[in-house]
Amino acid sequence: MKWLIALAALACSVACRASDPTITVCPADLRGVFSPADTTILVGQHFSATLTVLYCGGAAVRRDTVAWKSEDTSVVTVDSQTGFVTGVGTGHTELLALTQDGTFAGSQITVH
């Protein structure tokens, strides 16, 4: 656990100025970066979605378990374990990704 705290501390930045010393402390929250970002595909087209979880300083955190979900499966289906996405009908929906630790990201998918 101590190494995790030390790693998080390294990811945080410390800025000091002679007249106004400040310390910037990163929040404990991680953030998810979804790829691809909002995108448009055709019916029958498919792609593999990815979720990269980042510390506040930008360092990537490995996450093996991501649960994938389509808000509207009449527009897009997604394999809940692999993130393999297929456009199945015209419309708009949100593709969601959630890690075990609660890091969450979403992307708008339009299908023509």
Disulfide bonds with the S-S distance in Angstrom:
none
